[in-house]
Structure formats: structure tokens, C-alpha cells
Amino acid sequence: MATATWAIIAMMVVSIVSAMATFFLKLAAPKMTLNLGKLLKNWRLILGLFFYGISVIISLPAMRAGELSVLYPFVALQYVWTGFISMKYLKEKMTVLKWAGVGLIIVGVSLIGIGQ
């Protein structure tokens, strides 16, 4: 089964939306509690879960249009976007090893994209 180009692009969008979900869950974490009432008022948690839901909805039709072994590695780009988001908005530092990891992810995903 050949993988449609639009499906690869959709999975790249999924990686961006998932990175946004992770960011909002990180912001929600300090206010996490077992109190259901407080959980439902934690808008960052709700937004993070919403973005994860959107990423699932986008990925389902994409997975029908191609090979899972080609499409799912594109989700790894989430770690690249999360790195940039954490630097910009959380003021986290990127070390040489973190940049090396980002580079390896990009190379790996590129090889899979070219190889399909």
C-alpha cells in the first residue's frame, strides 16, 4: 500500500497539535488534584486533552491512507516542536545533547519519508 502525501502532511500536523497538547498539560500539572470539581475548572488541562483529541481525529483518516510504519514515525516530530515551545514559552534551555536528539529525529523522519 502506497502512502498518500496528504496523509504524511496530516501526521505532521498531528505532531504540532500533540506538542500543543503537551504544553497545556505541562501548564496544568501544578494545579492537578484528585478533586473532580477542581479538575473540571482547570482550563489548561481541558485544553490539553482537547488538543490530544483533535490529534486523534486528524490521525484516523490519515492512517487509512497509508502504511502505519511510514506514518507513525512522523508523530516523533512532536518532540521537536515541544522543544521549541518549551524554549520560547517556558524558558527551558536546550543542551547540545538535546539538539543532537532533535537532529536525529529530523534525520530519521526524513529518511522514512524519502524511503516510502
C-alpha positions in Angstrom: 0.0 0.0 0.0 1.4 3.4 -1.0 1.2 6.2 1.5 -0.6 9.3 0.3 1.3 12.6 0.6 -1.6 14.3 2.3 -1.6 11.6 5.0 2.1 12.4 5.7 1.3 16.1 5.9 -1.7 15.3 8.2 0.6 13.3 10.6 3.0 16.3 10.7 0.0 18.4 11.7 -0.8 15.8 14.3 2.7 16.2 15.7 2.2 20.0 16.1 -1.2 19.6 17.7 0.2 17.0 20.1 3.0 19.3 21.0 0.4 22.0 21.9 -1.4 19.4 24.0 1.7 18.5 25.9 2.4 22.2 26.5 -1.0 22.8 28.0 -0.7 19.6 30.1 2.6 20.9 31.5 0.9 24.2 32.4 -2.0 22.2 34.0 0.3 20.0 36.1 0.9 22.3 39.1 -2.9 22.5 39.7 -3.6 18.8 39.4 -5.7 17.3 42.1 -7.9 14.3 42.7 -10.8 16.7 43.3 -13.1 16.3 40.3 -14.6 19.8 40.7 -11.1 21.4 40.6 -10.1 19.2 37.6 -13.1 20.4 35.6 -12.1 24.1 36.3 -8.5 23.5 35.2 -8.9 25.0 31.7 -5.3 24.2 30.8 -6.0 20.5 31.4 -9.2 20.7 29.4 -7.4 22.4 26.6 -4.5 19.9 26.6 -7.0 17.0 26.4 -8.9 18.8 23.7 -5.8 19.1 21.5 -5.0 15.4 22.1 -8.5 14.6 20.9 -8.0 16.8 17.8 -4.8 15.0 17.0 -6.5 11.6 17.2 -9.3 12.8 14.9 -6.8 14.1 12.4 -4.7 10.9 12.5 -7.5 8.4 11.9 -8.3 9.3 8.2 -4.5 9.7 7.6 -3.8 6.1 8.9 -6.4 4.7 6.4 -4.4 6.3 3.6 -1.1 4.8 4.2 1.2 2.4 6.0 1.5 2.8 9.7 5.2 2.1 9.6 5.6 5.2 7.4 3.0 7.5 9.0 3.5 7.0 12.8 7.2 8.0 12.9 6.1 11.5 11.8 4.5 11.8 15.2 8.0 11.9 16.6 8.3 15.4 15.3 6.2 16.3 18.4 9.4 16.2 20.4 11.0 18.7 18.0 8.0 21.1 18.3 7.8 20.6 22.1 11.5 21.6 22.4 10.9 24.8 20.6 7.7 25.6 22.5 9.4 24.9 25.8 12.3 27.2 24.9 10.1 30.0 23.9 7.3 29.9 26.4 8.7 28.0 29.4 12.2 29.5 29.1 13.8 26.0 29.2 17.3 25.6 28.0 18.4 23.3 25.1 21.7 21.5 25.7 23.9 20.1 23.0 22.6 16.6 23.6 19.0 17.8 23.3 19.8 19.5 20.0 21.6 16.3 18.9 18.4 14.4 19.7 16.3 16.9 17.7 18.6 16.5 14.8 18.4 12.7 14.9 14.6 12.8 15.0 14.6 15.1 11.9 17.1 12.9 10.1 15.1 9.7 11.0 11.8 11.1 9.9 13.3 12.4 6.7 14.8 9.0 5.9 11.4 7.4 6.5 9.7 10.0 4.3 12.2 9.5 1.5 12.2 5.8 1.8 8.5 5.3 1.4 
